[in-house]
Amino acid sequence: MKNLNSYIDHTNLKPEAQIDEIKTLVDEAVANDFYSVCVNSTYVKDIKAYNKDVRIAAVVGFPLGAMATRAKAYEAKCAVEDGASEIDMVIPIGRLKDKDYDYVLEDIRACKEAIGGKILKVIIETCLLTDEEKIKACELAKEAGADFVKTSTGFSTGGALASDVSLMKKTVGDSLEVKASGGIHTRKEAMEMIEAGASRIGASKSIDICKE
């Protein structure tokens, strides 16, 4: 297995996060060899000006996923233009639950088309879905050309579960990767996610996790 640090998207998505906290996030990511920083898209350009070499994952349509597809795709396009190398988008969860699968498919596809060859992670918000809906969301992400499926925003009723990671990985196979995010606070929890099939971990407690 790779070093645990290299799995981590070091994350600060708090609405009240200020620029000095984001700069600290970047410094911590560099010092600890984390894979990337994960931030709200408003800070992408600031980060690139502060440290042009750090990888940036920007969240899009966050945290509800319920805005117009064209707005979500445009946010993704702007984030990439500002310097993001990865986009973590939230699906329109209610549309999925309504079985409006064409809408969800096009929502994901529009974001992927907007960012070209950059990495797209699709947040399905597992805590709000049945197992059947989780499987369908993963299948739609795969069909739309996404690169990852991701468990959670961390802003809903629950976070990542190893059982969900396992189900998602079983569904997408080797075609997509799985990111576990939300409520991962210990090394044990992170390792459980990796053993279940996650190849990326989203965490705000990254330093504590890796120091254990």
C-alpha positions in Angstrom: 0.0 0.0 0.0 1.1 3.6 -0.7 1.8 5.9 2.2 -1.5 6.9 3.8 -0.7 10.6 3.3 -0.8 10.2 -0.5 -4.4 9.1 -0.4 -5.6 12.3 1.3 -7.4 15.4 -0.1 -6.8 17.8 2.8 -10.1 19.6 3.1 -11.6 22.8 4.4 -15.1 23.4 3.1 -16.5 25.4 6.0 -18.6 28.4 4.8 -16.8 30.6 7.3 -13.3 29.6 6.2 -11.1 32.7 5.6 -8.1 33.1 3.3 -5.5 32.7 6.1 -7.1 29.3 7.0 -7.0 28.3 3.4 -3.3 29.2 3.1 -2.6 27.2 6.3 -4.4 24.2 4.6 -2.1 24.5 1.7 1.0 24.7 3.9 -0.1 21.6 5.8 -0.8 19.7 2.6 2.7 20.5 1.3 4.4 19.7 4.6 2.7 16.4 4.9 2.7 15.3 1.3 -1.1 15.1 1.0 -2.4 14.4 -2.4 -4.3 17.7 -2.8 -6.3 20.3 -1.0 -10.1 20.3 -1.4 -11.7 23.7 -1.2 -14.7 25.8 -2.3 -14.2 27.2 -5.8 -14.0 30.8 -4.6 -10.4 30.1 -3.3 -8.9 28.3 -6.3 -7.4 31.4 -7.9 -6.0 32.5 -4.5 -4.4 29.2 -3.9 -2.7 29.2 -7.3 -1.3 32.6 -6.6 -0.1 31.5 -3.2 1.4 28.1 -4.3 1.2 27.2 -8.0 2.4 23.6 -7.5 -0.2 22.3 -5.1 -3.0 20.2 -6.5 -6.5 21.6 -6.0 -9.8 19.8 -5.9 -12.7 22.2 -6.1 -16.2 21.4 -5.0 -19.0 22.3 -7.4 -22.8 22.5 -6.8 -21.9 22.1 -3.1 -23.4 20.9 -0.9 -26.9 20.4 -2.2 -26.3 19.6 -5.9 -29.7 21.1 -6.7 -28.9 24.1 -8.9 -29.5 24.2 -12.7 -27.1 21.9 -14.6 -25.8 24.7 -16.8 -24.9 26.7 -13.6 -23.1 23.7 -12.1 -21.2 23.0 -15.3 -20.2 26.7 -15.6 -18.9 26.7 -12.0 -16.8 23.6 -12.9 -15.4 25.3 -16.0 -14.5 28.4 -14.0 -12.8 26.4 -11.3 -10.6 24.6 -13.8 -9.8 27.9 -15.6 -8.7 29.3 -12.2 -6.4 26.3 -11.6 -8.3 23.3 -10.2 -7.1 20.0 -11.5 -10.0 18.0 -10.0 -13.7 18.8 -9.5 -15.9 17.2 -6.8 -19.5 17.7 -8.0 -22.7 16.9 -6.1 -25.5 15.1 -8.1 -29.1 16.4 -8.0 -30.1 13.9 -5.3 -33.9 14.5 -5.5 -33.8 13.9 -9.3 -32.1 10.5 -8.6 -34.7 9.6 -6.1 -37.4 10.6 -8.6 -35.8 8.1 -11.0 -35.1 11.0 -13.4 -32.0 9.2 -14.6 -31.6 11.1 -17.8 -31.4 14.3 -15.9 -28.8 13.0 -13.5 -26.8 11.5 -16.4 -26.7 14.8 -18.3 -25.9 16.7 -15.1 -22.8 14.7 -14.6 -21.9 14.6 -18.3 -22.2 18.4 -18.6 -19.7 18.9 -15.8 -17.3 16.4 -17.3 -17.6 18.0 -20.7 -17.0 21.4 -19.1 -13.7 20.4 -17.5 -12.2 18.4 -20.4 -9.4 16.0 -19.3 -9.5 17.1 -15.6 -10.6 14.6 -13.0 -14.3 14.5 -12.1 -15.5 13.1 -8.8 -19.2 12.5 -8.4 -20.6 13.0 -4.9 -23.7 10.8 -4.5 -24.5 11.6 -0.8 -24.9 8.0 0.3 -26.6 8.8 3.6 -29.7 9.9 1.7 -29.9 6.9 -0.7 -31.0 3.3 -0.6 -28.5 0.7 -1.7 -30.4 0.5 -5.0 -30.1 4.2 -5.5 -26.4 4.1 -4.6 -25.8 1.5 -7.3 -27.8 3.5 -9.9 -25.9 6.7 -9.1 -22.6 4.9 -9.6 -23.8 3.4 -12.9 -24.8 6.8 -14.1 -21.5 8.3 -13.1 -19.7 5.6 -15.0 -21.9 6.1 -18.1 -21.3 9.8 -18.0 -17.5 9.4 -18.1 -16.7 10.4 -14.5 -13.4 9.4 -12.9 -14.5 8.8 -9.3 -17.6 8.3 -7.3 -17.5 9.9 -3.8 -19.6 9.0 -0.8 -20.5 12.3 0.9 -20.3 16.0 1.2 -19.9 15.9 5.0 -22.7 18.4 5.3 -25.7 16.0 5.3 -27.0 13.5 7.9 -24.1 11.1 7.7 -20.6 10.5 6.2 -18.6 7.7 4.7 -19.2 4.1 5.6 -16.9 1.2 4.7 -20.0 -0.8 3.6 -20.9 2.0 1.1 -17.4 2.2 -0.2 -17.4 -1.5 -0.8 -20.8 -1.4 -2.6 -19.6 1.5 -4.8 -16.4 -0.2 -5.7 -18.2 -3.4 -6.5 -20.5 -1.4 -8.8 -17.9 0.6 -10.7 -15.1 -2.1 -10.7 -11.9 -0.9 -12.3 -13.6 1.7 -14.5 -13.8 4.3 -11.7 -12.1 5.0 -8.4 -13.9 5.6 -5.1 -13.3 8.6 -2.7 -14.5 8.2 0.9 -15.3 11.5 2.6 -17.2 12.7 5.6 -16.7 11.8 9.2 -13.3 10.2 8.8 -11.4 11.2 11.9 -9.0 8.4 12.8 -6.3 6.3 11.1 -8.4 3.2 11.7 -11.4 4.7 9.9 -9.2 5.8 7.0 -7.7 2.3 6.7 -11.1 0.7 6.8 -12.1 2.9 3.8 -9.0 2.0 1.8 -9.5 -1.7 2.6 -13.1 -1.4 1.4 -11.9 -0.1 -2.0 -11.3 3.7 -1.6 -8.3 5.1 -3.4 -8.8 8.6 -2.1 -9.8 10.0 1.4 -11.3 13.3 2.0 -10.6 14.6 5.5 -10.2 17.8 7.5 -8.5 15.9 10.4 -5.8 14.7 8.0 -2.8 15.6 10.2 -4.3 13.8 13.3 -5.1 10.8 11.1 -1.5 10.5 9.8 0.2 11.2 13.1 -1.5 8.2 14.9 
